[in-house]
Amino acid sequence: MLFQIAAFIILAAFYGCYFIKMISQKRKRIQTDLMGKGKTGIAKYIEITMKAVTYLVPVAEVSGILLHTVPFPTWIRAIGLGIGVAGVTIFMISVLTMRDSWRAGVPESRETELVTSGIYQISRNPAFLGFDLVYIGILFMFFNWGLFVVSAAAMLMFHLQIVNVEEEFLLASFGEDYIAYKSTVNRYFGRRRKS
């Protein structure tokens, strides 16, 4: 029961942060959900697919928690709890650090700024890292194959979004500034050593 309560708290904090940020930006007349909008080709396919699987993940997460699927020993579930809490924390910090430049999907125009401060000094994609860690944490606590498949699909789509859509957008928008940033901070975690 303790893991079920903890998992629901993690999900409430994680998705609550996501939707509160969207509502906050909507009040400022900022469109946050840009997934698939104004895109063509591979970028549109990636964003639409990413959106679809990220809607399936919470359904699978809640189902696993309610069905109380528990194939792992308590110590692995405890590690999952820690990973999930880390994911929520990283996600919240990234959303706060991005301020009004945060979006779900890539904007058509260059209306955002390149954020390189705070948590973005150690990860170029901490929001996606947060998503991945929450998904992995819930998997460790309530593993089932359905949850595994949709979580893995979502994490794959996040990676494709970063590599094929976001990095291209950032390079086109910020040029040399982005190249310099990319050369010092890893895609997911850590700084690069200067040679």
Summary of the structure (lengths in Angstrom):
residues: 195
radius of gyration: 17.1
end to end distance: 50.7
largest distance: 51.6
contacts: 608
relative contact order: 0.16
helix: 72%
strand: 2%
